Amino acid sequence: MKRNWYRRMLLSYFPIFLFTVTILIFLSFIVVNDISHKETVKADRITTSYMVDRLSRSLRGIEMDVLEEVEKNDRYRDFLNTELTRENRQVLFDVVDSMRTLAANDSLIDSIYVYRIEDKQVLTRSGLVSWDAFSDRLFIEQALKNPDNHSWSSIRGYHEFSTEQDKRVISIYKREPLPFGTEGLIVVNVDMYAVEQMIRSMKIGEVSFVDVLDESGDMLFSTRSADLSEHAEKSGRVLNRIESELLGWQFESGIAAGQLFIWVSVISYVWVIIGLLTVIFAIFYIIYITRKNYKPIRVMMNRIESIQLREDEFGLKMDELSMIDRTLENLIQQTADFEKKQRENLLVSRRQLFHDIMQGDDLESVADRLNKLGQLPKGEKLDQLAFIVVEISQYRDFRSIFSVRDQHTLKFALTNVLQELAQADGMYGWAEWIAENRMGMIVGLGGGNSSVKEKIRIFADKGRLWVAEHLRLSLLFGVGHVEREWGHVEQSYQAAVDALHHKMSLGKEAIIMSEDLPGDAGLKWYKYVQYSSELVREFRLLTGEWRAYLERLFGLMETDCLKDEDIRMVLQTMMDMLGNELSEMSGDLHEHFKGAKIAAKQRAADETVTLYELKALYLERLTEIYRTYVAHSETKNHRAMINELKAYIEENFENPDLSLKHLSDRFHITGKYASYLFKEEFNMKFVDFIVQLRMERAEELLAETEESVQKIALQVGYANSITFGRVFKRIVGVTPGDYRKLKLKPGKARQSWDI
C-alpha cells in the first residue's frame, strides 16, 4: 500500500516529541537559574542582616555596659569632685580599674577615658593626664560644643600617648553625672580593626564579600582581597544593600566572581548532556515500539486483503487503520443487530407462550413451543405443575418511594431471584410479570414427588424472607393447586388468583394455598349481621362491651376465611347500622359518619392488606365515636349536675373525707368527669374550690370566736393544725395566729359561684 501506516505513525511522533523535549530542557534551565538566583539573594540577605544586627547589638551592648557601670559605681561621681580626689587618691585607682575591666570584658573596646570639666583633667587607663598633654583634645572640644549627641562618631584616628601611632576608632561620649550632668564626659573608643575582624569572621569564605561604605558613599573597608577590591565591579556582583541605623554605614554584599557562576554552568552542562541522552534513547525506543505495535496491524490487513476487500469504498481512499475500523464496525453492527433482534423475538415469544398457558389459549402446540424456546429442563419430564401469583404488598408506597427506573430494576431482580431460588430447591421455575403489581410463576417437579405442595410452600416462604431482607419488599404468594399437564395450568392460575382474594383472612404468613380456601361462606351471612346488630346495641347502651363484640366479629370472619370484598362489606354494613343510630344525635357525632375526613378513613381501610391492620383501624375509629357519644350522653343533664354538686359541696366542705371519689360514689359519676365539670364551669380545680370554702369559714371563726386554732382546723375539715396553718398562710398570706392578732376582717376572696 502506498500510504504505509508504519511510516505515518513513526513520523507523527517526532515533532511533538522534539518540541516537548526542547521546552522541558529550556524550562529546566530557566527554573534552575531562577531558583538558584533567588535562593542566593535570600541567603546573602539573611547573612548580611545578621552581620549588621550583630554589630549593632555589640555596640549597643558596649554602650549599655559602660552606662550601667558608671551608674552603679559611685567612684565615677567622686572623680568629678576635685577636692575629694586630692584627699583620696584611691578614687583614681578605682575608676581606672573599672575602665580596664570594661575594656577587658569586650574585645571591641579600644579605650575608655573620663574628662573632668572643672580642672580640664583626663583620667585614662594609664592614669591622670593634663589637658595640654592629652592628644584627643580636639574630639573633646567638639563633644563639649554638642553635648547632647548620642550617636557614634565616624571613623577617626586616636592615640593615648604622643609616642603611639593613630588607631582607627569610632567613639561615643556621655555627659556626667548621668544622664544630663555638666561636670564631665566619659568617652568610649571602639577599635575598628576588631570590628573588621568580627565582620570578616561572619562572611562565607571566598564565596561572598561585604563592602562597608560611610554616609557619603566612601569605602570604609571590604572583605575582599586587595587585588579584587581594586576591581570591585569586575570581581563580584552586589546582591543586597543594608543600612545600619546605628552607625549610618551601608553594607553591600554579594557573591565573589567565578564561584556561583561556575557551579551553575556545570549544572547546565549536566542537564544538556542528560537531555541529549534522553532524546537519543527516546528515538530508538519509538522506532522499536512502533515496529512492535505495527505487527498486529499488518496481520489484520493481510486477513482483510485475503477476503478481497476493496481499497476504495464509496470513492474514498483509506489507510490500514481506517479500513480495519470500517470492517470491524460493519461486522459489530451486523452482529449487534442480529443478537438484539434474536433476543427480542425470544422474549416476546416466551412472554406470549406464558400468557397462552395462563389463559388456556392455543394449548395444542404448547409442548413444541416449549421445546423450541428451550423452556423445558433437559432429561426430565415435568408431571406436577402449579401456578403461583406473587403480589407486591403496599404497591402505592412502592411506586412513591422508587423511581420508574428503579421499579423496573427491582422487578427484574425479583424475577431472577425467584427463578434461581426455585432451581436451588430442585424445582423448575418460569416467571413473567402479568400485571403492574403481580408476577406469575409456573413451578414444576418431576418423578411423581408426593411432597410437592410442601416444597412449594417452603420455596414461597424462603423467597418471601429473602426479598424482605435484601430488597426491602413485602410479597404475598397465592399458590394454585397442582396439575399434571401444561394444558391444565390455567385452572391452577385461576385458583391462585382466587386465593389472593382471601389475603386478609388467610394471608398471615403471606402465603395462601388454594387448598386452604373454604367452601361457600354465604350460609353464615346472618351471623355477621347479628354480631353487628349486637355491637351497635352495646355501643348505644354505653356498656363498653362493644369491643368484645368487635373482636368476635373479626374472629368469625377470620375463621370463615371470607374474601376481602366480603370482609369490607360486613364492616361497612356495621358502620351503616351504627350511623343510623347515632349520626342524628348531635353535630359532632354526625361528623364521624359523613364528610371528607370519613372518606379519607375509608380509603385508608380499603388500602389495608391484613386483617390485623383493618381491625386496628376500625377499633381506633369506633373508639373516637364512642368518646364523642359518651361526652354527649354525660352532658345532657350537665347544668343540673353542676348545681347539685355545688350545693352539696357548700353544705359538706367541712367533712375531711370529701373528695372526688366521695362525689363519684354519691352522684354515680366518674371522678375524672367530676374534675372536668369543675374545671369547665368554675375555672379551677376541685381541690382549690374546697380550700377556698374552708379558708373563708376559718377567717370567720378566727375573727369572731376565741376558739383555738386546732379546734378551728377540725371544724373546717383538717385533721391537725399544722396542715391547716400551712394552707391558711399560703391562701391568706399570714398565719392563723397573726390573722387573729391583726384583727383582720374576713376577706371576700370567694368568687361568685352563681351559674
VOKOLDREN-247143 format. One line per field, with one value per residue (C-alpha): residue in one letter; residue number from 0; x, y, z. Coordinates in steps of 0.1 Angstrom, whole numbers, plus 5000, padded with zeros to 4 digits. Layout:
<drentors>
code <- c(A_...)
pos <- c(NUM_...)
east <- c(X_...)
north <- c(Y_...)
up <- c(Z_...)
</drentors>
This chain:
<drentors>
code <- c(M_K_R_N_W_Y_R_R_M_L_L_S_Y_F_P_I_F_L_F_T_V_T_I_L_I_F_L_S_F_I_V_V_N_D_I_S_H_K_E_T_V_K_A_D_R_I_T_T_S_Y_M_V_D_R_L_S_R_S_L_R_G_I_E_M_D_V_L_E_E_V_E_K_N_D_R_Y_R_D_F_L_N_T_E_L_T_R_E_N_R_Q_V_L_F_D_V_V_D_S_M_R_T_L_A_A_N_D_S_L_I_D_S_I_Y_V_Y_R_I_E_D_K_Q_V_L_T_R_S_G_L_V_S_W_D_A_F_S_D_R_L_F_I_E_Q_A_L_K_N_P_D_N_H_S_W_S_S_I_R_G_Y_H_E_F_S_T_E_Q_D_K_R_V_I_S_I_Y_K_R_E_P_L_P_F_G_T_E_G_L_I_V_V_N_V_D_M_Y_A_V_E_Q_M_I_R_S_M_K_I_G_E_V_S_F_V_D_V_L_D_E_S_G_D_M_L_F_S_T_R_S_A_D_L_S_E_H_A_E_K_S_G_R_V_L_N_R_I_E_S_E_L_L_G_W_Q_F_E_S_G_I_A_A_G_Q_L_F_I_W_V_S_V_I_S_Y_V_W_V_I_I_G_L_L_T_V_I_F_A_I_F_Y_I_I_Y_I_T_R_K_N_Y_K_P_I_R_V_M_M_N_R_I_E_S_I_Q_L_R_E_D_E_F_G_L_K_M_D_E_L_S_M_I_D_R_T_L_E_N_L_I_Q_Q_T_A_D_F_E_K_K_Q_R_E_N_L_L_V_S_R_R_Q_L_F_H_D_I_M_Q_G_D_D_L_E_S_V_A_D_R_L_N_K_L_G_Q_L_P_K_G_E_K_L_D_Q_L_A_F_I_V_V_E_I_S_Q_Y_R_D_F_R_S_I_F_S_V_R_D_Q_H_T_L_K_F_A_L_T_N_V_L_Q_E_L_A_Q_A_D_G_M_Y_G_W_A_E_W_I_A_E_N_R_M_G_M_I_V_G_L_G_G_G_N_S_S_V_K_E_K_I_R_I_F_A_D_K_G_R_L_W_V_A_E_H_L_R_L_S_L_L_F_G_V_G_H_V_E_R_E_W_G_H_V_E_Q_S_Y_Q_A_A_V_D_A_L_H_H_K_M_S_L_G_K_E_A_I_I_M_S_E_D_L_P_G_D_A_G_L_K_W_Y_K_Y_V_Q_Y_S_S_E_L_V_R_E_F_R_L_L_T_G_E_W_R_A_Y_L_E_R_L_F_G_L_M_E_T_D_C_L_K_D_E_D_I_R_M_V_L_Q_T_M_M_D_M_L_G_N_E_L_S_E_M_S_G_D_L_H_E_H_F_K_G_A_K_I_A_A_K_Q_R_A_A_D_E_T_V_T_L_Y_E_L_K_A_L_Y_L_E_R_L_T_E_I_Y_R_T_Y_V_A_H_S_E_T_K_N_H_R_A_M_I_N_E_L_K_A_Y_I_E_E_N_F_E_N_P_D_L_S_L_K_H_L_S_D_R_F_H_I_T_G_K_Y_A_S_Y_L_F_K_E_E_F_N_M_K_F_V_D_F_I_V_Q_L_R_M_E_R_A_E_E_L_L_A_E_T_E_E_S_V_Q_K_I_A_L_Q_V_G_Y_A_N_S_I_T_F_G_R_V_F_K_R_I_V_G_V_T_P_G_D_Y_R_K_L_K_L_K_P_G_K_A_R_Q_S_W_D_I)
pos <- c(0_1_2_3_4_5_6_7_8_9_10_11_12_13_14_15_16_17_18_19_20_21_22_23_24_25_26_27_28_29_30_31_32_33_34_35_36_37_38_39_40_41_42_43_44_45_46_47_48_49_50_51_52_53_54_55_56_57_58_59_60_61_62_63_64_65_66_67_68_69_70_71_72_73_74_75_76_77_78_79_80_81_82_83_84_85_86_87_88_89_90_91_92_93_94_95_96_97_98_99_100_101_102_103_104_105_106_107_108_109_110_111_112_113_114_115_116_117_118_119_120_121_122_123_124_125_126_127_128_129_130_131_132_133_134_135_136_137_138_139_140_141_142_143_144_145_146_147_148_149_150_151_152_153_154_155_156_157_158_159_160_161_162_163_164_165_166_167_168_169_170_171_172_173_174_175_176_177_178_179_180_181_182_183_184_185_186_187_188_189_190_191_192_193_194_195_196_197_198_199_200_201_202_203_204_205_206_207_208_209_210_211_212_213_214_215_216_217_218_219_220_221_222_223_224_225_226_227_228_229_230_231_232_233_234_235_236_237_238_239_240_241_242_243_244_245_246_247_248_249_250_251_252_253_254_255_256_257_258_259_260_261_262_263_264_265_266_267_268_269_270_271_272_273_274_275_276_277_278_279_280_281_282_283_284_285_286_287_288_289_290_291_292_293_294_295_296_297_298_299_300_301_302_303_304_305_306_307_308_309_310_311_312_313_314_315_316_317_318_319_320_321_322_323_324_325_326_327_328_329_330_331_332_333_334_335_336_337_338_339_340_341_342_343_344_345_346_347_348_349_350_351_352_353_354_355_356_357_358_359_360_361_362_363_364_365_366_367_368_369_370_371_372_373_374_375_376_377_378_379_380_381_382_383_384_385_386_387_388_389_390_391_392_393_394_395_396_397_398_399_400_401_402_403_404_405_406_407_408_409_410_411_412_413_414_415_416_417_418_419_420_421_422_423_424_425_426_427_428_429_430_431_432_433_434_435_436_437_438_439_440_441_442_443_444_445_446_447_448_449_450_451_452_453_454_455_456_457_458_459_460_461_462_463_464_465_466_467_468_469_470_471_472_473_474_475_476_477_478_479_480_481_482_483_484_485_486_487_488_489_490_491_492_493_494_495_496_497_498_499_500_501_502_503_504_505_506_507_508_509_510_511_512_513_514_515_516_517_518_519_520_521_522_523_524_525_526_527_528_529_530_531_532_533_534_535_536_537_538_539_540_541_542_543_544_545_546_547_548_549_550_551_552_553_554_555_556_557_558_559_560_561_562_563_564_565_566_567_568_569_570_571_572_573_574_575_576_577_578_579_580_581_582_583_584_585_586_587_588_589_590_591_592_593_594_595_596_597_598_599_600_601_602_603_604_605_606_607_608_609_610_611_612_613_614_615_616_617_618_619_620_621_622_623_624_625_626_627_628_629_630_631_632_633_634_635_636_637_638_639_640_641_642_643_644_645_646_647_648_649_650_651_652_653_654_655_656_657_658_659_660_661_662_663_664_665_666_667_668_669_670_671_672_673_674_675_676_677_678_679_680_681_682_683_684_685_686_687_688_689_690_691_692_693_694_695_696_697_698_699_700_701_702_703_704_705_706_707_708_709_710_711_712_713_714_715_716_717_718_719_720_721_722_723_724_725_726_727_728_729_730_731_732_733_734_735_736_737_738_739_740_741_742_743_744_745_746_747_748_749_750_751_752_753_754)
east <- c(5000_5013_5000_5020_5007_5040_5058_5030_5028_5066_5069_5039_5057_5088_5075_5056_5084_5112_5091_5082_5118_5131_5105_5113_5151_5147_5122_5146_5174_5152_5138_5172_5187_5158_5157_5194_5194_5165_5180_5214_5200_5179_5208_5231_5204_5200_5238_5243_5213_5227_5261_5246_5223_5252_5274_5246_5238_5275_5279_5246_5259_5291_5271_5248_5276_5295_5264_5254_5289_5290_5256_5263_5300_5300_5337_5330_5309_5336_5362_5343_5349_5384_5387_5377_5402_5431_5423_5416_5438_5421_5392_5415_5427_5391_5380_5410_5404_5368_5377_5403_5377_5352_5378_5390_5354_5347_5372_5358_5366_5399_5400_5378_5386_5368_5372_5366_5354_5363_5401_5403_5419_5415_5416_5427_5436_5472_5463_5455_5466_5466_5447_5478_5494_5463_5462_5425_5417_5401_5374_5366_5362_5338_5319_5316_5301_5274_5270_5235_5248_5242_5253_5286_5312_5327_5360_5388_5424_5431_5462_5465_5503_5523_5546_5518_5505_5469_5444_5412_5383_5347_5337_5307_5305_5281_5277_5284_5268_5243_5221_5224_5253_5276_5306_5324_5323_5330_5343_5343_5365_5358_5387_5378_5403_5383_5351_5366_5377_5343_5327_5353_5346_5309_5313_5312_5348_5358_5323_5308_5321_5309_5318_5312_5306_5301_5273_5289_5295_5332_5346_5355_5367_5359_5363_5377_5413_5434_5436_5399_5389_5406_5384_5351_5329_5345_5353_5317_5281_5263_5231_5219_5224_5215_5220_5229_5206_5231_5262_5248_5270_5258_5267_5269_5271_5273_5289_5325_5332_5336_5322_5284_5286_5309_5286_5255_5274_5284_5247_5237_5261_5249_5213_5223_5240_5211_5187_5207_5210_5172_5164_5187_5172_5136_5143_5155_5126_5100_5114_5113_5079_5064_5077_5064_5030_5027_5029_4993_4980_4999_4984_4949_4955_4967_4934_4913_4931_4927_4889_4894_4881_4884_4910_4885_4849_4824_4852_4873_4909_4916_4948_4952_4936_4906_4900_4902_4879_4853_4854_4851_4824_4803_4807_4800_4769_4755_4762_4746_4715_4711_4716_4692_4665_4670_4668_4637_4620_4628_4615_4583_4578_4584_4560_4533_4536_4534_4502_4487_4494_4480_4448_4444_4448_4464_4473_4477_4512_4524_4549_4565_4567_4583_4609_4616_4621_4642_4619_4618_4646_4666_4663_4634_4596_4575_4543_4534_4529_4515_4509_4519_4508_4532_4519_4538_4521_4516_4522_4512_4542_4564_4556_4560_4594_4611_4616_4603_4638_4643_4609_4619_4652_4637_4611_4638_4658_4627_4621_4656_4658_4626_4636_4671_4656_4632_4662_4681_4652_4653_4622_4615_4607_4594_4583_4568_4550_4513_4502_4517_4519_4517_4541_4531_4553_4550_4568_4571_4585_4591_4593_4560_4572_4545_4555_4552_4528_4551_4581_4562_4552_4588_4600_4575_4584_4621_4615_4594_4620_4649_4632_4621_4657_4676_4652_4631_4599_4568_4554_4522_4520_4489_4495_4472_4466_4489_4481_4495_4496_4505_4471_4455_4479_4452_4430_4459_4462_4425_4428_4459_4441_4411_4434_4446_4410_4413_4446_4431_4418_4444_4475_4490_4521_4519_4514_4479_4474_4443_4438_4432_4402_4368_4336_4306_4306_4273_4253_4268_4260_4232_4258_4277_4246_4236_4270_4269_4235_4246_4277_4256_4232_4261_4276_4242_4239_4274_4284_4318_4311_4311_4349_4344_4317_4341_4368_4344_4332_4368_4375_4344_4354_4389_4376_4352_4380_4359_4370_4385_4355_4331_4350_4348_4311_4304_4323_4305_4272_4281_4291_4258_4238_4258_4254_4216_4216_4239_4245_4214_4220_4245_4267_4299_4285_4273_4309_4320_4299_4298_4323_4358_4376_4354_4362_4399_4394_4375_4403_4428_4406_4404_4442_4449_4462_4459_4430_4451_4456_4420_4408_4432_4419_4382_4389_4405_4376_4349_4368_4367_4330_4324_4342_4321_4289_4299_4306_4272_4254_4271_4264_4227_4220_4251_4237_4216_4245_4267_4241_4237_4274_4279_4251_4264_4300_4289_4270_4297_4330_4338_4338_4375_4365_4351_4370_4364_4359_4333_4315_4318_4301_4275_4264_4273_4298_4335_4359_4376_4342_4336_4370_4362_4330_4348_4375_4349_4324_4344_4378_4395_4403_4381_4408_4411_4373_4372_4402_4386_4354_4373_4396_4366_4350_4383_4386_4352_4359_4393_4377_4345_4354_4381_4384_4419_4435_4434_4396_4391_4412_4390_4358_4369_4379_4416_4430_4456_4466_4499_4484_4457_4483_4504_4474_4460_4492_4495_4460_4456_4492_4496_4494_4461_4477_4489_4455_4437_4463_4459_4421_4416_4381_4371_4381_4359_4381_4354_4342_4306_4296_4262_4256)
north <- c(5000_5035_5050_5029_5034_5024_5054_5078_5066_5068_5103_5116_5111_5132_5168_5167_5147_5171_5201_5188_5178_5212_5230_5209_5214_5252_5253_5233_5258_5287_5272_5261_5295_5314_5293_5295_5333_5337_5314_5330_5365_5353_5335_5365_5389_5368_5366_5404_5412_5390_5407_5442_5431_5415_5446_5469_5447_5446_5484_5489_5463_5483_5515_5498_5481_5514_5533_5506_5506_5544_5544_5518_5528_5559_5564_5580_5606_5610_5617_5647_5663_5677_5682_5647_5634_5653_5640_5604_5591_5558_5572_5575_5539_5526_5544_5533_5497_5499_5512_5485_5458_5472_5472_5437_5423_5434_5428_5456_5483_5500_5525_5545_5578_5604_5641_5664_5699_5717_5714_5700_5668_5635_5601_5573_5537_5548_5575_5612_5633_5671_5689_5701_5667_5649_5640_5638_5674_5681_5654_5666_5702_5691_5670_5700_5720_5693_5676_5661_5640_5603_5587_5570_5591_5585_5566_5588_5585_5582_5576_5580_5588_5610_5581_5559_5557_5566_5539_5538_5540_5551_5569_5577_5601_5606_5635_5630_5626_5605_5613_5651_5662_5691_5682_5659_5635_5597_5586_5551_5542_5511_5496_5495_5467_5445_5455_5445_5412_5404_5412_5391_5361_5362_5361_5329_5321_5331_5328_5360_5395_5425_5462_5488_5524_5555_5580_5598_5565_5562_5528_5521_5486_5454_5417_5411_5406_5437_5428_5422_5453_5474_5459_5457_5459_5430_5409_5404_5412_5432_5414_5432_5467_5471_5503_5503_5528_5530_5539_5552_5528_5509_5472_5459_5422_5397_5366_5367_5363_5328_5306_5305_5310_5281_5259_5270_5263_5228_5221_5235_5212_5182_5190_5194_5160_5143_5159_5147_5112_5112_5123_5096_5069_5081_5080_5043_5034_5050_5031_4998_5002_5014_4984_4961_4977_4976_4938_4931_4957_4941_4907_4921_4938_4905_4888_4917_4917_4879_4882_4908_4939_4969_4995_5022_5023_5049_5066_5072_5062_5046_5036_5004_5016_5032_5001_4979_5002_5003_4965_4959_4985_4968_4934_4946_4964_4934_4911_4935_4940_4903_4895_4922_4911_4875_4884_4905_4878_4852_4874_4882_4845_4834_4860_4852_4815_4822_4841_4815_4788_4811_4818_4784_4795_4776_4746_4721_4731_4740_4712_4721_4757_4750_4728_4754_4781_4759_4763_4727_4711_4686_4649_4654_4653_4677_4659_4682_4718_4747_4784_4810_4846_4869_4903_4933_4945_4982_4989_5025_5030_5011_5035_5066_5055_5043_5060_5043_5031_5017_4999_4981_4972_4957_4938_4924_4914_4899_4877_4863_4858_4837_4816_4809_4800_4776_4759_4758_4738_4714_4728_4742_4779_4802_4838_4866_4898_4896_4929_4961_4947_4910_4884_4849_4819_4783_4758_4722_4689_4655_4619_4618_4637_4633_4663_4689_4711_4713_4720_4749_4763_4761_4778_4806_4812_4813_4837_4860_4862_4867_4895_4912_4911_4921_4941_4956_4944_4927_4899_4879_4845_4829_4793_4773_4736_4711_4700_4671_4687_4720_4724_4725_4751_4777_4761_4764_4801_4808_4790_4812_4844_4833_4826_4862_4873_4859_4876_4894_4863_4838_4860_4860_4842_4860_4825_4814_4779_4772_4741_4763_4781_4774_4765_4787_4812_4828_4805_4823_4858_4862_4857_4887_4909_4895_4904_4938_4945_4934_4956_4986_4978_4976_5008_5025_5014_5027_4994_4992_4956_4966_4960_4923_4920_4937_4912_4883_4897_4898_4864_4849_4865_4850_4816_4815_4828_4854_4871_4906_4922_4903_4915_4951_4947_4933_4962_4988_4973_4975_5012_5020_5004_5024_5056_5052_5050_5079_5103_5124_5129_5157_5176_5160_5125_5133_5143_5108_5093_5120_5143_5145_5130_5099_5095_5096_5070_5048_5050_5040_5010_5000_5001_4977_4943_4924_4917_4928_4963_4966_4956_4982_5009_5002_4999_5034_5048_5033_5044_5080_5077_5062_5090_5116_5096_5093_5131_5138_5115_5128_5165_5161_5170_5190_5221_5203_5181_5211_5229_5198_5193_5229_5228_5195_5207_5240_5220_5194_5212_5208_5170_5159_5128_5150_5141_5133_5096_5107_5127_5099_5074_5100_5111_5080_5097_5091_5112_5122_5136_5154_5171_5180_5197_5219_5229_5238_5257_5272_5276_5260_5225_5207_5209_5247_5250_5231_5251_5284_5275_5262_5293_5317_5297_5297_5335_5340_5317_5334_5369_5362_5334_5327_5291_5276_5271_5233_5233_5257_5234_5204_5224_5233_5198_5195_5167_5188_5225_5221_5213_5239_5266_5259_5261_5292_5311_5301_5314_5344_5354_5353_5325_5320_5334_5366_5369_5369_5393_5418_5415_5414_5412_5381_5385_5385_5363_5338_5341_5343_5308_5315_5297)
up <- c(5000_4992_5024_5048_5084_5099_5084_5092_5128_5132_5117_5136_5169_5162_5160_5193_5209_5199_5208_5242_5250_5239_5261_5290_5287_5284_5313_5334_5327_5335_5366_5379_5372_5387_5418_5423_5419_5444_5470_5467_5471_5501_5518_5512_5526_5557_5563_5558_5580_5607_5604_5607_5636_5655_5651_5662_5692_5701_5701_5720_5745_5750_5755_5780_5799_5803_5813_5838_5853_5856_5871_5897_5905_5927_5921_5888_5905_5932_5905_5893_5928_5927_5964_5971_5945_5961_5995_5984_5956_5958_5938_5908_5912_5914_5883_5863_5875_5864_5829_5825_5835_5809_5782_5791_5790_5755_5727_5706_5732_5725_5754_5778_5795_5817_5812_5842_5831_5864_5860_5825_5837_5818_5835_5812_5819_5824_5849_5852_5821_5820_5793_5775_5774_5762_5725_5720_5729_5695_5699_5735_5723_5696_5722_5745_5717_5711_5744_5736_5707_5715_5682_5673_5656_5622_5619_5633_5645_5682_5703_5740_5742_5718_5711_5699_5663_5655_5657_5637_5662_5664_5696_5717_5747_5776_5800_5837_5861_5841_5824_5819_5840_5831_5852_5828_5799_5796_5762_5748_5718_5698_5677_5640_5635_5659_5641_5608_5621_5636_5602_5583_5606_5596_5558_5538_5530_5495_5480_5493_5501_5521_5514_5541_5530_5551_5548_5519_5500_5506_5511_5548_5544_5524_5530_5495_5489_5480_5443_5440_5459_5432_5406_5425_5395_5379_5409_5422_5419_5447_5456_5488_5503_5540_5560_5597_5616_5645_5625_5593_5573_5542_5539_5503_5500_5471_5456_5446_5409_5395_5423_5418_5381_5376_5397_5376_5344_5355_5363_5330_5311_5330_5321_5284_5284_5302_5277_5247_5261_5267_5232_5217_5239_5230_5193_5194_5218_5195_5165_5184_5199_5166_5148_5175_5176_5138_5135_5146_5122_5094_5103_5103_5070_5054_5066_5052_5019_5017_5015_4987_5004_4981_4987_4980_4994_4983_4964_4994_4998_5032_5051_5071_5103_5085_5066_5097_5116_5088_5085_5123_5126_5099_5115_5150_5139_5120_5149_5174_5153_5148_5185_5196_5172_5182_5219_5214_5194_5221_5249_5230_5222_5258_5272_5247_5254_5292_5287_5264_5291_5318_5298_5283_5247_5218_5240_5213_5203_5239_5241_5207_5215_5249_5233_5206_5231_5254_5284_5294_5315_5297_5307_5330_5325_5345_5356_5386_5377_5398_5392_5418_5417_5435_5445_5458_5490_5496_5459_5463_5487_5463_5434_5456_5471_5439_5405_5374_5365_5400_5398_5366_5381_5412_5392_5370_5401_5417_5387_5386_5423_5425_5395_5410_5444_5427_5409_5441_5457_5428_5411_5376_5377_5350_5360_5340_5350_5344_5359_5372_5408_5401_5388_5376_5381_5369_5391_5384_5396_5380_5391_5410_5440_5467_5488_5460_5480_5510_5487_5471_5505_5516_5484_5487_5524_5515_5487_5508_5536_5511_5493_5525_5538_5507_5485_5513_5496_5511_5489_5490_5474_5461_5452_5429_5431_5414_5378_5357_5323_5308_5294_5329_5343_5335_5362_5387_5378_5385_5419_5427_5418_5439_5468_5467_5472_5508_5517_5547_5563_5551_5545_5580_5567_5533_5516_5506_5494_5472_5493_5524_5508_5525_5508_5504_5533_5523_5546_5576_5565_5590_5618_5607_5607_5641_5656_5640_5655_5690_5687_5679_5708_5733_5718_5723_5759_5768_5784_5768_5757_5721_5720_5728_5700_5676_5685_5680_5646_5633_5647_5630_5596_5600_5609_5580_5556_5540_5508_5512_5495_5518_5549_5538_5531_5566_5582_5560_5570_5606_5602_5584_5612_5638_5618_5616_5654_5663_5635_5641_5679_5675_5650_5665_5660_5625_5615_5624_5596_5569_5554_5538_5568_5567_5530_5538_5566_5542_5516_5543_5552_5515_5512_5542_5532_5565_5588_5618_5603_5594_5629_5644_5621_5629_5666_5666_5646_5668_5699_5687_5680_5715_5732_5714_5722_5759_5762_5745_5769_5800_5792_5786_5823_5826_5842_5868_5878_5883_5906_5926_5930_5941_5967_5981_5985_6001_6027_6034_6028_6065_6060_6059_6038_6010_5978_5941_5950_5975_5949_5924_5948_5958_5923_5903_5880_5875_5895_5862_5850_5882_5879_5844_5854_5880_5856_5829_5850_5878_5860_5890_5903_5928_5955_5951_5954_5987_6001_5992_6011_6041_6043_6042_6071_6090_6086_6102_6131_6138_6137_6156_6181_6207_6198_6194_6161_6165_6170_6141_6119_6128_6122_6086_6077_6086_6108_6125_6130_6112_6078_6084_6093_6062_6038_6056_6052_6015_6008_6031_6034_6072_6098_6117_6149_6132_6115_6149_6164_6135_6139_6102_6088_6068_6032_6002_5980_5972_5937_5926_5920_5906_5874)
</drentors>
